[in-house]
Amino acid sequence: MEEVGGRKWLVYSKELDRVFCFCCKVFKRGKVNGLLTNEGFCNWKHIGERLREHERGTVHIKNMVTWNELLQRLQKNQTIDKTI
């Protein structure tokens, strides 16, 4: 079964042949467990199940909020470096 959706947070590395969660990789705090955040996920047989599990997690949701807030600030030119 093919899944098509708006997972803009999902990025693929051709070099590693693995997928990563962009927002969790960039905005993680401290040591975070999880293949999508660290070394990447490549178990293609179970990818759909793992992605659904990941996107429902509280850490991912917090990182998505942080990412979306940053995108909004960038669009409005309201980033911390504006005054500099």
Summary of the structure (lengths in Angstrom):
residues: 84
radius of gyration: 14.6
end to end distance: 50.5
largest distance: 50.5
contacts: 184
relative contact order: 0.16
helix: 48%
strand: 11%
